[in-house]
Amino acid sequence: MGRRRKNKRGYSAAIAVLATAAIVLAATAIVLVVLLMRSAPDEPDDAHAGGDPGAGGAPELSAWLADWDQDEGLTDAEPLLDALTSVQLFAAYFGPDDELYFTDAFPAMLTRMNEAAQRQESSEQAERGQSETTGRSAQAERGRSETTGQPAGQDREQAEPAGRSEQQERGQSKSAERSEQQERGQPSTRLDLTVVNDRYAADGTAVQKDPELLSRLVASAESRSRHTDAIAEAALSRGFGGVEIDYERVKDEDWPSMCLFYAELYERLQAVGLELRVVLEPRAPVERLDLPEGPVYVMMAYNLYGTHSGPGPKADHAFVAELAERLAHVPGQPYMALATGGFVWQAGGQAAALTEREAASLAAEAETTPQRDEASGALHFAYTDAEDGQPRTVWYADGRTLTGWAETASRAGVPRIALWRLGGLEPDTLAQLRGLAGP
């Protein structure tokens, strides 16, 4: 009996040691798990957060063309067309009876833009045909090499151009949408009709960004239906591939009806094969809006300084980053709209818009060198007007400014860029803008 009691005490001691070891191992495992969780990078909560340039989709570039500056705009559009996913033609306005209204300059702009798009499409088709021919020739040469036993390396100079052409062809297809347009025989750069809430009275005077007009248009299901039908008919009859709504200064009480209008217009346009884009002002309360899925949203990242303020850049990096963060509340993969050109301010505070080329010309005439602002990347300079002897201050964007803003947006998860607007851009800026469209 004494030996059995001794064995029992030994077994109890062994069990206690094993239990203690198990507890230590479990505690160690828990500590390791906690350390690993703390060291792992945080996952973004949404499609736009986390600073992942790919989170908001592939890089894309679109641009506006204004009816009042179509000569300069078309000059800029031609070398950029193969890099643009879409071009927005600005604009359809409103007449005294709330009907859609087009200026006399609009038909000519549409015709000229269609001709430019067709020329670009013909050029792309010719390049694709040449690529296919070159590819077939290289394949035939490789076949002959295999038949005769000639080393394949001797055909490398002939085969490599085909490979490069195929890479260029793949690069020209910016998205599935562009491929589908090509299959339908449409230009790969989609043309959209922009509708803006500027209203012209019978005497020719205009109210820009009229909020009262918007209240009437979206007041009821019947008024929204009439408006969506009018927009669809205007776009279809003119051969557009999509519509863009640029309704600004929306009253707070009109936002619920406006969101219903966006949803109803999207369904109406989809039924006839048209796309919808919606422009949002920085003041739009996107955090609390019930924006519908489907439309592509565009956030205006400009007007930080302008006719409403003293001198300064149209945007800065902090402004762009803040807007990109707010776009996390917007459905889909939105665009960030960046503004070209700038403003010149008089001593009294009055400001006038000017293009990049006009700003550079003023600097050259004043024999001054523009300085680059670190916070915005914009250029600025001061000079004395030769006619009235009064001081002037100029702020404007060049290619480096625009690509810098675009990089800020991309790092924040918004790599799709819309340019307001074409016209008066320097050649070096056009070359840099092509890089925003991605490979």
Buried (B, 14 or more C-beta within 10 A) or exposed (E): EEEEEEEEEEEEEEEEEEEEEEEEEEEEEEEEEEEEEEEEEEEBEEBBBBEBBEBBBBBBBBBBBBBEBBEBBBBBBEBBBBBBBBBBBBBBBBEEEBEBBBBEEBEEBBEBBBEBBEEBBEEBEEBBEBBBEBBEBBEEBBEEBEEEEEEEEEBEEEBEBBBEBBEEBEEBEBBEBBEEBBEEEBBBBBBBBBBBBBBBEEEEEEBEBBBEBBBEBBEEEEBBBEBBEBBBEBBBEBEBBBBBBBBBBBEEEBBEBBBBBBBBBBEBBEEEEBBBBBBBBBEBEBEEBEBBEBBBBBBBBBBBBBEEEEBBBBBBBEBBBBBBBBBBBBBBBBBBBBBBBBBBBBEEEEBEBBBBBBBBEBBEEBEEEBEEBEEBBBBBBBBEBEEEEEEBBBBBBBBBBBBBBBBBBBBBBBBBBBBBBBBBBBEEBBEBBBBBBBE
